[in-house]
């Protein structure tokens, strides 16, 4: 009861706070008005760089609104950019780019966020703005972390931390440590997460940064929640909420409320959990944070599962998945499939639901859980763990090396000028002889190496991208996305992959997948099909792009039948050796798509559209050892292949769809 009264008291305080942030905004607006009035009074006598002060105020206003009103934050950032560009004020341009990138991240526009943060970094490096450079690295890390690209996020956070340690910026050191801790938390490395969060909290308390203290408390609470120490977790969440309530930051308050709701769910207090989750959703909607809205919808859906209100749970969980997919947040997509699997499992076990329907829910639950495992494993795997460990070790090594260099520098200062002169005379003679003999050889080797590296780079590029796209990228530096009116998309995956993989060692599993996918690569290449990507045990390719053709459906179906026959023969060999077979399902659909390059670093060629989604449904609705095609593909190949109509089959989010099995 005491705990509930505490929460109620805190929530009611929302009506009276927010003053601190509003006071800052009002102060900045007053400063801007005074500046405008002063400029009007001075007229033509105003100095050429007089507006730099106004640009800085506009940037500060954009930051003040960020996290509370993203539309206004964007408006002020654009004003700052326009003014800075007019007078060639590079620092203002970099600041504006940074703010625009941050707002785009909050809105879920991650490609734009990366584009503007990289623009900001480039400008800040040109003018050697150390504080700004560190800020850009931190902001890039934030975008990569939201996307689930933890190794890139950690690399940028360490780069920011190194600069902030060199410049003695303690406030930002704490922010970087907090963010690094979040990466470890997302990879279930609780000891390193807690170590970084506590280090951040210590600095924040030293400098008196209340919002930073709140952030650290919230993250420490999250660690205790994951470890199962719920009283300690709730204690830290409440501390964070109290501080954020004073500052009026809607985004952070919403995050605290979501975590508090999670503890209520664990304690079985579902009504209070729902209140907290709905309050968090309202705050996220007010600031337009799509990822936050998706996370809140998922949390509400989970609470409804506990209350056995399955209809409402499905509504919120499907909304969460849709939003997560739209913004490309791997973390939230992963969480959505995990919660959908929980919902399916709960409905499959409910005696109030007809037996046949319960069986359908059980099957769907397996599919959703498999998708959860796929997304989870793509984010938290041995390779990512190795990368984060390597980055941590590199960071620690660099710190030690910097310390050794500083000691050595002091020793060098003590060295006399005479000693330096003697060394220089010896080295000049030696260097002259070596240089004369070695320059010609070096020049020859350098030209040979450059030629070899260029050839290797081009081969690597062609291995990542289609030849036409790679050529466009080399010529222009960019590649435009293209609309295709009609292509044929194929998905494959292995039935009961998770169950089979649990009975194999990691090296055996990787070797088997590599063997099969290498064979698939050869088959589709022979048939003129473009490989798109693999996700876990799923393989995706498409015919009719990047160069459009009229035989894409026939080509893709030929490749599918070859893949089916290859797996049939391969499984016979596995069974003969006493090994479990990898039974394959193949699904194909034809229709329009959009294709292009995604990402700034480690970019990839990908395709989007409803055609892709339905192709995936063809695979999941098929049967092992068979090729399942949609009605649109059937119309293009019916005169060349033997097809058996399956009727209209119910598919997730697509309703009833005509499907056909292809035999030959």
C-alpha positions as CSV (number, residue, x, y, z in Angstrom):
1,X,0.0,0.0,0.0
2,X,2.8,2.4,0.9
3,X,4.4,1.7,-2.5
4,X,1.2,2.4,-4.4
5,X,0.7,5.7,-2.5
6,X,4.3,6.7,-3.4
7,X,3.6,6.1,-7.1
8,X,0.3,7.9,-7.0
9,X,2.0,10.9,-5.3
10,X,4.7,11.0,-7.9
11,X,2.3,10.8,-10.8
12,X,0.2,13.7,-9.4
13,X,3.3,15.8,-9.2
14,X,3.3,15.9,-13.0
15,X,0.6,18.5,-13.0
16,X,2.8,21.0,-11.1
17,X,6.3,20.3,-12.5
18,X,7.9,20.8,-15.9
19,X,8.8,24.3,-14.7
20,X,12.5,23.9,-15.0
21,X,12.5,23.0,-18.6
22,X,9.9,25.6,-19.5
23,X,11.9,28.2,-17.6
24,X,15.0,27.4,-19.8
25,X,12.9,27.6,-23.0
26,X,11.3,31.0,-21.9
27,X,14.8,32.3,-21.1
28,X,16.2,31.3,-24.5
29,X,13.1,32.8,-26.3
30,X,13.6,36.1,-24.4
31,X,17.3,36.2,-25.4
32,X,16.3,35.6,-29.0
33,X,13.8,38.5,-28.9
34,X,16.4,40.8,-27.3
35,X,18.9,39.9,-30.0
36,X,16.4,40.5,-32.8
37,X,15.5,43.9,-31.3
38,X,19.1,44.8,-30.9
39,X,19.9,43.8,-34.5
40,X,16.9,45.9,-35.8
41,X,18.2,48.9,-33.8
42,X,21.7,48.5,-35.2
43,X,20.6,48.0,-38.7
44,X,23.4,48.0,-41.2
45,X,25.9,48.7,-38.4
46,X,25.4,45.2,-37.0
47,X,28.7,43.2,-37.4
48,X,28.8,40.6,-40.2
49,X,29.0,37.7,-37.7
50,X,26.4,39.2,-35.3
51,X,24.0,36.4,-36.1
52,X,26.2,33.6,-34.7
53,X,24.8,34.4,-31.3
54,X,21.2,33.9,-32.7
55,X,22.2,30.7,-34.3
56,X,23.6,29.4,-31.0
57,X,20.3,30.3,-29.3
58,X,18.3,28.5,-31.9
59,X,20.4,25.4,-31.4
60,X,19.9,25.6,-27.7
61,X,16.1,25.9,-28.2
62,X,16.1,22.8,-30.4
63,X,18.0,20.8,-27.8
64,X,15.6,22.1,-25.0
65,X,12.6,20.9,-27.0
66,X,14.2,17.6,-28.0
67,X,12.5,14.7,-26.1
68,X,9.4,16.8,-25.3
69,X,8.2,18.3,-28.6
70,X,10.1,16.9,-31.6
71,X,8.3,19.0,-34.1
72,X,9.4,22.3,-32.5
73,X,12.9,20.9,-32.0
74,X,13.1,20.3,-35.7
75,X,11.7,23.8,-36.6
76,X,14.4,25.5,-34.4
77,X,17.1,23.2,-35.8
78,X,16.1,24.1,-39.4
79,X,16.1,27.8,-38.5
80,X,19.6,27.4,-37.0
81,X,20.8,25.6,-40.2
82,X,19.4,28.3,-42.6
83,X,20.9,31.1,-40.6
84,X,24.3,29.4,-40.2
85,X,24.5,28.6,-43.9
86,X,23.7,32.2,-44.9
87,X,26.7,33.5,-43.0
88,X,29.0,30.5,-43.4
89,X,29.0,29.7,-39.7
90,X,30.4,26.2,-39.7
91,X,29.9,25.5,-36.0
92,X,26.3,26.4,-36.3
93,X,25.9,24.2,-39.4
94,X,27.4,21.3,-37.5
95,X,25.1,21.9,-34.4
96,X,22.0,22.1,-36.6
97,X,22.9,18.8,-38.4
98,X,23.4,17.2,-35.1
99,X,20.1,18.3,-33.7
100,X,18.2,17.3,-36.9
101,X,19.8,13.9,-36.7
102,X,18.7,13.5,-33.1
103,X,15.1,14.4,-33.8
104,X,15.1,11.9,-36.8
105,X,16.3,9.2,-34.4
106,X,13.6,9.9,-32.0
107,X,11.0,9.7,-34.8
108,X,12.4,6.4,-36.0
109,X,14.0,7.8,-39.2
110,X,17.3,6.0,-38.7
111,X,18.8,6.4,-42.2
112,X,18.3,10.2,-42.0
113,X,19.6,10.2,-38.5
114,X,22.8,8.6,-39.5
115,X,23.1,10.8,-42.6
116,X,22.8,14.1,-40.5
117,X,25.0,12.8,-37.7
118,X,27.8,12.0,-40.1
119,X,27.4,15.4,-41.8
120,X,27.7,17.0,-38.3
121,X,30.9,14.9,-37.6
122,X,32.5,16.0,-40.9
123,X,31.9,19.7,-40.3
124,X,33.1,19.5,-36.7
125,X,36.3,17.6,-37.7
126,X,37.0,20.4,-40.3
127,X,36.9,23.1,-37.6
128,X,38.5,20.8,-34.9
129,X,35.5,21.2,-32.5
130,X,36.6,18.5,-30.0
131,X,33.4,18.8,-27.9
132,X,31.3,18.6,-31.0
133,X,33.2,15.7,-32.5
134,X,32.7,13.7,-29.3
135,X,29.0,14.6,-29.3
136,X,28.7,13.3,-32.9
137,X,30.3,10.0,-32.0
138,X,28.0,9.6,-29.1
139,X,24.9,10.5,-31.3
140,X,26.0,8.0,-33.9
141,X,26.3,5.4,-31.2
142,X,22.8,6.1,-30.1
143,X,21.4,5.5,-33.6
144,X,23.4,2.2,-34.0
145,X,22.3,1.1,-30.6
146,X,18.6,1.7,-31.4
147,X,19.1,-0.3,-34.6
148,X,20.6,-3.2,-32.6
149,X,24.0,-2.8,-34.2
150,X,25.9,-3.1,-30.9
151,X,29.5,-3.4,-32.2
152,X,29.2,-0.1,-34.3
153,X,27.5,1.6,-31.3
154,X,30.2,0.6,-28.9
155,X,32.9,1.7,-31.3
156,X,31.4,5.2,-31.5
157,X,30.8,5.4,-27.7
158,X,34.5,4.5,-27.0
159,X,35.6,7.1,-29.6
160,X,33.5,9.7,-27.8
161,X,34.7,8.7,-24.3
162,X,38.4,8.9,-25.4
163,X,38.0,12.5,-26.6
164,X,36.0,13.5,-23.5
165,X,38.7,12.0,-21.2
166,X,41.4,13.9,-23.1
167,X,39.5,17.2,-22.8
168,X,38.4,16.6,-19.2
169,X,34.7,16.8,-20.0
170,X,33.3,14.9,-17.0
171,X,29.7,15.4,-17.8
172,X,30.0,13.8,-21.2
173,X,32.3,11.0,-19.9
174,X,29.4,10.0,-17.6
175,X,26.9,10.0,-20.6
176,X,29.3,7.8,-22.6
177,X,29.8,5.4,-19.7
178,X,26.0,5.1,-19.4
179,X,25.6,4.3,-23.0
180,X,28.4,1.7,-22.9
181,X,26.7,0.1,-20.0
182,X,23.5,-0.2,-22.0
183,X,25.3,-2.2,-24.7
184,X,26.6,-4.6,-22.1
185,X,23.1,-4.8,-20.6
186,X,21.6,-5.7,-24.0
187,X,24.1,-8.5,-24.3
188,X,23.3,-9.8,-20.8
189,X,26.7,-8.9,-19.5
190,X,25.4,-7.6,-16.2
191,X,28.7,-7.2,-14.3
192,X,30.2,-4.8,-16.9
193,X,26.9,-3.0,-17.3
194,X,26.7,-2.3,-13.6
195,X,30.4,-1.3,-13.5
196,X,29.8,1.4,-16.2
197,X,26.5,2.6,-14.7
198,X,28.0,3.0,-11.3
199,X,31.0,4.9,-12.8
200,X,28.6,7.2,-14.6
201,X,26.5,7.8,-11.5
202,X,29.6,8.7,-9.5
203,X,30.6,11.4,-12.0
204,X,27.1,12.7,-12.3
205,X,26.9,13.1,-8.6
206,X,30.2,15.0,-8.6
207,X,29.1,17.5,-11.2
208,X,25.5,17.7,-9.9
209,X,23.8,16.6,-13.1
210,X,20.3,15.6,-12.0
211,X,19.0,14.3,-15.3
212,X,22.2,12.2,-15.6
213,X,21.8,10.9,-12.1
214,X,18.2,9.9,-13.0
215,X,19.4,8.1,-16.1
216,X,22.0,6.1,-14.1
217,X,19.5,5.1,-11.5
218,X,17.1,3.9,-14.2
219,X,19.8,1.8,-15.9
220,X,21.0,0.4,-12.6
221,X,17.4,-0.6,-11.8
222,X,17.3,-2.3,-15.2
223,X,20.3,-4.5,-14.3
224,X,18.7,-5.5,-11.0
225,X,15.5,-6.3,-12.8
226,X,17.3,-8.6,-15.2
227,X,19.1,-10.3,-12.3
228,X,15.7,-10.9,-10.5
229,X,16.3,-8.5,-7.6
230,X,12.9,-6.7,-8.0
231,X,12.8,-4.7,-4.8
232,X,16.2,-3.2,-5.6
233,X,15.1,-2.6,-9.2
234,X,12.0,-0.8,-8.1
235,X,13.9,1.3,-5.6
236,X,16.2,2.6,-8.4
237,X,13.3,3.2,-10.8
238,X,11.4,5.3,-8.3
239,X,14.6,7.4,-7.6
240,X,14.9,8.0,-11.3
241,X,11.3,8.9,-11.7
242,X,11.3,11.5,-8.9
243,X,14.3,13.3,-10.5
244,X,12.8,13.2,-14.0
245,X,9.5,14.5,-12.6
246,X,11.4,17.6,-11.3
247,X,13.1,18.2,-14.7
248,X,9.9,17.5,-16.7
249,X,11.5,15.3,-19.3
250,X,8.6,13.4,-20.9
251,X,10.8,10.8,-22.6
252,X,12.7,9.7,-19.5
253,X,9.5,9.8,-17.4
254,X,7.9,7.4,-19.8
255,X,10.8,5.0,-19.7
256,X,10.7,5.0,-15.9
257,X,7.0,4.3,-15.9
258,X,7.5,1.4,-18.3
259,X,10.1,-0.2,-16.0
260,X,7.9,0.3,-12.9
261,X,5.0,-1.4,-14.8
262,X,7.2,-4.4,-15.5
263,X,7.9,-4.8,-11.8
264,X,4.1,-4.6,-11.1
265,X,3.5,-7.3,-13.7
266,X,6.1,-9.6,-12.0
267,X,4.4,-8.9,-8.6
268,X,0.9,-9.7,-10.1
269,X,-0.4,-6.2,-9.7
270,X,-1.8,-6.0,-13.3
271,X,-4.2,-3.0,-12.8
272,X,-1.3,-0.8,-11.6
273,X,0.9,-2.1,-14.3
274,X,-1.7,-1.1,-16.9
275,X,-2.0,2.4,-15.5
276,X,1.7,2.9,-15.6
277,X,2.0,1.5,-19.1
278,X,-0.9,3.6,-20.5
279,X,0.7,6.7,-18.9
280,X,4.0,5.9,-20.6
281,X,2.3,5.4,-23.9
282,X,0.5,8.8,-23.6
283,X,3.9,10.6,-23.0
284,X,5.5,8.8,-25.9
285,X,2.7,9.8,-28.2
286,X,2.9,13.4,-27.1
287,X,6.6,13.6,-28.2
288,X,6.1,11.5,-31.3
289,X,8.7,8.9,-30.4
290,X,7.8,5.9,-32.6
291,X,10.2,3.4,-31.0
292,X,8.9,4.4,-27.6
293,X,5.3,4.0,-28.8
294,X,6.1,0.6,-30.1
295,X,7.8,-0.4,-26.8
296,X,4.8,0.9,-24.8
297,X,2.3,-1.0,-27.0
298,X,4.3,-4.2,-26.5
299,X,4.3,-3.6,-22.7
300,X,0.5,-3.0,-22.6
301,X,0.0,-6.1,-24.7
302,X,2.0,-8.2,-22.3
303,X,0.0,-6.9,-19.3
304,X,-3.2,-7.8,-21.1
305,X,-1.8,-11.4,-21.6
306,X,-1.4,-11.7,-17.8
307,X,-5.0,-10.5,-17.4
308,X,-6.1,-13.1,-20.0
309,X,-7.6,-10.3,-22.2
310,X,-6.2,-11.9,-25.4
311,X,-8.1,-9.7,-27.9
312,X,-6.7,-6.4,-26.5
313,X,-3.3,-8.0,-26.2
314,X,-3.3,-9.0,-29.9
315,X,-4.3,-5.4,-30.9
316,X,-1.4,-3.8,-29.0
317,X,1.2,-6.4,-29.9
318,X,0.4,-6.3,-33.6
319,X,0.6,-2.4,-33.5
320,X,4.0,-2.7,-31.8
321,X,5.3,-5.1,-34.5
322,X,4.0,-2.9,-37.3
323,X,5.7,0.2,-35.8
324,X,8.9,-1.6,-35.1
325,X,9.1,-3.0,-38.6
326,X,8.3,0.5,-40.1
327,X,11.3,2.1,-38.3
328,X,13.6,-0.9,-38.5
329,X,14.3,-1.3,-34.8
330,X,15.7,-4.9,-34.4
331,X,15.3,-4.7,-30.6
332,X,11.6,-3.9,-30.7
333,X,10.9,-6.4,-33.6
334,X,12.6,-9.1,-31.5
335,X,10.6,-8.1,-28.4
336,X,7.3,-8.0,-30.4
337,X,7.8,-11.6,-31.7
338,X,8.7,-12.8,-28.2
339,X,5.5,-11.3,-26.8
340,X,3.4,-12.6,-29.7
341,X,4.8,-16.1,-29.0
342,X,3.7,-15.6,-25.3
343,X,0.2,-14.6,-26.5
344,X,-0.1,-17.6,-28.8
345,X,1.1,-20.0,-26.1
346,X,-1.4,-18.6,-23.6
347,X,-4.2,-19.0,-26.0
348,X,-3.1,-22.5,-27.0
349,X,-3.3,-23.5,-23.3
350,X,-6.7,-21.8,-22.6
351,X,-9.6,-24.2,-22.0
352,X,-12.0,-21.5,-23.0
353,X,-10.8,-21.6,-26.6
354,X,-12.0,-24.5,-29.0
355,X,-9.5,-27.3,-29.4
356,X,-8.9,-26.8,-33.1
357,X,-8.2,-23.1,-32.6
358,X,-5.9,-23.9,-29.8
359,X,-3.9,-26.1,-32.2
360,X,-3.6,-23.2,-34.6
361,X,-2.4,-20.9,-31.9
362,X,0.2,-23.5,-30.9
363,X,1.5,-23.6,-34.5
364,X,1.6,-19.9,-34.8
365,X,3.4,-19.6,-31.4
366,X,6.2,-21.8,-32.8
367,X,6.5,-19.6,-35.8
368,X,6.6,-16.4,-33.8
369,X,9.1,-17.9,-31.3
370,X,11.3,-19.0,-34.2
371,X,11.3,-15.4,-35.5
372,X,12.1,-14.2,-32.0
373,X,15.1,-16.6,-31.8
374,X,16.3,-15.5,-35.3
375,X,16.2,-11.8,-34.4
376,X,17.7,-12.4,-31.0
377,X,20.6,-14.5,-32.4
378,X,21.3,-11.9,-35.1
379,X,21.9,-9.3,-32.3
380,X,23.4,-11.3,-29.5
381,X,25.8,-13.9,-30.8
382,X,29.4,-15.0,-30.3
383,X,30.7,-12.8,-33.1
384,X,29.1,-9.7,-31.6
385,X,30.4,-10.6,-28.2
386,X,33.9,-11.0,-29.6
387,X,33.6,-7.6,-31.2
388,X,32.5,-5.9,-28.0
389,X,35.3,-7.6,-26.1
390,X,37.8,-6.5,-28.7
391,X,36.6,-2.9,-28.6
392,X,36.8,-2.9,-24.8
393,X,40.4,-4.3,-24.9
394,X,41.4,-1.8,-27.6
395,X,40.1,1.0,-25.5
396,X,41.9,-0.2,-22.4
397,X,45.1,-0.7,-24.4
398,X,44.9,2.8,-25.9
399,X,44.6,4.3,-22.4
400,X,47.7,2.4,-21.2
401,X,49.6,3.3,-24.3
402,X,48.7,7.0,-23.9
403,X,49.9,6.8,-20.4
404,X,53.2,5.2,-21.5
405,X,53.6,7.8,-24.2
406,X,53.2,10.6,-21.7
407,X,55.9,9.1,-19.4
408,X,58.2,8.7,-22.4
409,X,57.5,12.3,-23.5
410,X,58.7,13.5,-20.1
411,X,61.9,11.5,-20.4
412,X,62.5,12.9,-23.8
413,X,62.3,16.4,-22.5
414,X,65.2,15.7,-20.1
415,X,67.4,14.5,-23.0
416,X,70.0,17.2,-23.8
417,X,70.2,19.0,-27.1
418,X,73.7,17.6,-27.7
419,X,72.4,14.0,-27.4
420,X,69.7,14.9,-29.9
421,X,72.2,16.4,-32.3
422,X,74.5,13.3,-32.2
423,X,71.6,11.0,-32.8
424,X,70.4,13.1,-35.7
425,X,73.8,13.0,-37.5
426,X,73.9,9.2,-37.3
427,X,70.3,8.8,-38.5
428,X,70.6,11.3,-41.3
429,X,73.5,9.4,-42.9
430,X,71.8,6.0,-42.4
431,X,68.5,7.3,-43.7
432,X,70.1,8.9,-46.8
433,X,71.6,5.6,-47.8
434,X,68.5,3.5,-47.1
435,X,66.3,6.0,-48.8
436,X,68.4,6.0,-52.0
437,X,68.4,2.2,-52.2
438,X,64.8,1.7,-51.0
439,X,62.8,4.3,-52.8
440,X,62.8,2.7,-56.2
441,X,61.9,-0.7,-54.7
442,X,59.1,0.9,-52.5
443,X,57.7,2.7,-55.5
444,X,57.4,-0.5,-57.5
445,X,55.9,-2.4,-54.6
446,X,53.4,0.4,-53.8
447,X,52.1,0.6,-57.3
448,X,51.7,-3.2,-57.4
449,X,50.0,-3.2,-54.0
450,X,47.6,-0.5,-55.0
451,X,46.6,-2.3,-58.1
452,X,46.1,-5.5,-56.1
453,X,44.0,-3.8,-53.4
454,X,41.9,-2.0,-56.0
455,X,41.1,-5.4,-57.7
456,X,40.3,-6.9,-54.3
457,X,38.1,-4.0,-53.3
458,X,36.1,-4.4,-56.6
459,X,35.8,-8.1,-56.1
460,X,34.5,-7.6,-52.5
461,X,32.0,-4.9,-53.7
462,X,30.7,-7.3,-56.4
463,X,30.3,-10.0,-53.8
464,X,28.1,-7.6,-51.7
465,X,26.1,-5.8,-54.4
466,X,24.8,-6.6,-57.9
467,X,27.2,-5.6,-60.6
468,X,24.9,-2.8,-62.0
469,X,24.4,-1.3,-58.5
470,X,28.2,-1.6,-57.7
471,X,29.1,0.2,-60.9
472,X,26.6,3.0,-60.1
473,X,28.1,3.3,-56.6
474,X,31.6,3.6,-58.0
475,X,30.7,6.2,-60.6
476,X,28.4,8.4,-58.5
477,X,29.3,7.6,-54.9
478,X,25.5,6.8,-54.3
479,X,22.9,4.5,-55.7
480,X,19.3,5.5,-56.1
481,X,16.5,3.2,-54.9
482,X,14.4,1.8,-57.8
483,X,10.8,0.7,-58.2
484,X,10.2,-2.7,-60.0
485,X,6.7,-3.4,-61.4
486,X,7.2,-7.2,-61.3
487,X,9.8,-9.5,-59.7
488,X,9.6,-12.9,-58.2
489,X,10.7,-13.4,-54.6
490,X,11.7,-16.7,-53.1
491,X,12.1,-17.6,-49.4
492,X,13.4,-20.9,-48.0
493,X,13.9,-22.1,-44.4
494,X,14.4,-25.4,-42.6
495,X,11.5,-27.0,-40.7
496,X,12.1,-27.5,-36.9
497,X,15.5,-25.8,-37.3
498,X,15.7,-24.7,-33.6
499,X,15.0,-28.2,-32.4
500,X,17.6,-29.8,-34.7
501,X,20.2,-27.1,-34.0
502,X,20.0,-27.8,-30.3
503,X,21.3,-31.4,-31.0
504,X,24.4,-30.1,-32.9
505,X,27.6,-28.4,-31.9
506,X,28.0,-24.8,-33.0
507,X,30.7,-25.7,-35.5
508,X,28.6,-28.5,-37.0
509,X,25.6,-26.2,-37.4
510,X,27.6,-23.5,-39.1
511,X,29.3,-26.0,-41.4
512,X,25.9,-27.5,-42.4
513,X,24.3,-24.1,-43.1
514,X,27.3,-22.9,-45.0
515,X,27.3,-26.1,-47.1
516,X,23.6,-25.7,-48.0
517,X,23.6,-22.0,-48.6
518,X,26.7,-22.3,-50.8
519,X,24.9,-24.8,-52.9
520,X,21.9,-22.4,-53.1
521,X,24.2,-19.6,-54.2
522,X,25.5,-21.7,-57.1
523,X,22.0,-22.8,-58.2
524,X,20.5,-19.3,-58.2
525,X,23.5,-17.8,-60.0
526,X,23.2,-20.4,-62.7
527,X,19.5,-19.4,-63.1
528,X,20.1,-15.6,-63.1
529,X,18.6,-15.0,-59.7
530,X,19.9,-12.3,-57.3
531,X,20.7,-13.3,-53.7
532,X,19.3,-10.7,-51.3
533,X,20.2,-12.0,-47.8
534,X,20.1,-14.7,-45.2
535,X,18.6,-14.4,-41.7
536,X,19.4,-17.4,-39.5
537,X,18.2,-20.4,-41.4
538,X,16.2,-18.4,-43.9
539,X,17.5,-17.7,-47.4
540,X,16.0,-14.9,-49.6
541,X,16.5,-14.2,-53.3
542,X,14.7,-12.6,-56.2
543,X,14.4,-12.8,-60.0
544,X,13.9,-9.9,-62.3
545,X,16.3,-7.4,-60.7
546,X,18.5,-5.4,-60.7
547,X,18.0,-5.8,-64.5
548,X,14.3,-6.3,-65.3
549,X,13.4,-9.3,-67.4
550,X,10.3,-11.3,-68.5
551,X,11.5,-14.7,-67.4
552,X,11.9,-14.0,-63.7
553,X,9.1,-16.3,-62.5
554,X,10.2,-19.2,-64.7
555,X,13.9,-18.7,-63.7
556,X,13.0,-18.5,-59.9
557,X,10.8,-21.6,-60.1
558,X,13.6,-23.6,-61.8
559,X,16.0,-22.6,-59.1
560,X,13.5,-23.5,-56.4
561,X,13.0,-27.0,-57.8
562,X,16.8,-27.5,-58.1
563,X,17.1,-26.4,-54.4
564,X,14.4,-28.8,-53.4
565,X,16.0,-31.7,-55.3
566,X,19.5,-30.9,-53.8
567,X,18.1,-31.0,-50.3
568,X,16.3,-34.3,-51.0
569,X,19.5,-35.9,-52.0
570,X,21.5,-34.3,-49.2
571,X,19.0,-35.5,-46.6
572,X,19.3,-39.1,-47.9
573,X,23.0,-38.9,-47.2
574,X,22.4,-37.4,-43.7
575,X,19.9,-40.1,-42.8
576,X,22.3,-42.8,-44.1
577,X,24.9,-41.5,-41.6
578,X,22.4,-41.4,-38.8
579,X,22.0,-37.7,-38.8
580,X,18.7,-35.7,-38.6
581,X,17.5,-34.3,-42.0
582,X,17.1,-30.6,-42.7
583,X,13.7,-30.5,-44.3
584,X,13.2,-27.4,-46.4
585,X,10.1,-25.3,-47.1
586,X,10.1,-23.0,-50.2
587,X,7.7,-20.2,-50.9
588,X,7.4,-17.9,-53.9
589,X,5.4,-14.8,-54.8
590,X,5.4,-12.3,-57.7
591,X,4.7,-8.6,-57.6
592,X,6.1,-5.1,-57.3
593,X,9.0,-4.2,-55.0
594,X,11.4,-1.3,-54.1
595,X,15.1,-2.2,-54.2
596,X,18.1,-0.2,-53.1
597,X,21.1,0.1,-50.7
598,X,20.5,0.5,-47.0
599,X,23.0,1.7,-44.4
600,X,26.0,4.0,-44.4
601,X,28.6,1.5,-43.2
602,X,28.4,-2.3,-44.0
603,X,25.7,-1.4,-46.4
604,X,23.5,-4.1,-48.1
605,X,21.3,-4.4,-51.2
606,X,17.7,-5.1,-50.0
607,X,14.1,-5.2,-51.3
608,X,10.9,-4.0,-49.6
609,X,7.1,-4.2,-50.2
610,X,4.0,-6.3,-49.7
611,X,5.3,-8.7,-52.3
612,X,8.2,-9.7,-50.0
613,X,5.9,-10.1,-47.0
614,X,3.6,-12.4,-49.0
615,X,6.5,-14.5,-50.3
616,X,7.5,-15.1,-46.7
617,X,3.9,-16.2,-45.9
618,X,4.1,-18.6,-48.9
619,X,7.1,-20.2,-47.2
620,X,5.6,-20.4,-43.7
621,X,2.3,-21.7,-45.1
622,X,4.0,-24.4,-47.2
623,X,5.1,-28.0,-46.4
624,X,8.5,-29.6,-46.1
625,X,10.0,-30.7,-49.4
626,X,7.5,-28.8,-51.5
627,X,7.5,-25.5,-53.5
628,X,4.5,-23.3,-52.6
629,X,3.6,-20.5,-54.9
630,X,1.0,-17.7,-54.9
631,X,-1.7,-17.1,-57.5
632,X,0.2,-14.2,-59.1
633,X,3.2,-16.5,-59.7
634,X,1.0,-19.3,-60.9
635,X,-0.5,-17.1,-63.7
636,X,3.0,-16.6,-65.1
637,X,4.2,-20.3,-65.0
638,X,1.0,-22.4,-65.3
639,X,1.7,-23.3,-68.9
640,X,5.3,-24.5,-68.2
641,X,5.1,-26.3,-64.8
642,X,2.7,-28.9,-63.2
643,X,0.8,-27.1,-60.4
644,X,-1.7,-28.4,-57.9
645,X,-4.2,-25.9,-56.5
646,X,-4.4,-26.0,-52.7
647,X,-7.4,-23.7,-52.4
648,X,-7.5,-20.5,-50.5
649,X,-5.2,-20.8,-47.4
650,X,-5.5,-18.5,-44.4
651,X,-2.3,-16.5,-43.7
652,X,-1.2,-14.2,-41.0
653,X,-2.2,-10.5,-41.7
654,X,-3.1,-11.4,-45.3
655,X,-6.4,-13.3,-45.0
656,X,-7.1,-16.1,-47.5
657,X,-4.6,-16.4,-50.4
658,X,-4.7,-18.8,-53.4
659,X,-1.7,-21.2,-53.2
660,X,-0.3,-23.9,-55.5
661,X,2.2,-26.7,-55.0
662,X,4.6,-27.1,-57.9
663,X,5.8,-30.7,-58.7
664,X,7.7,-30.3,-62.0
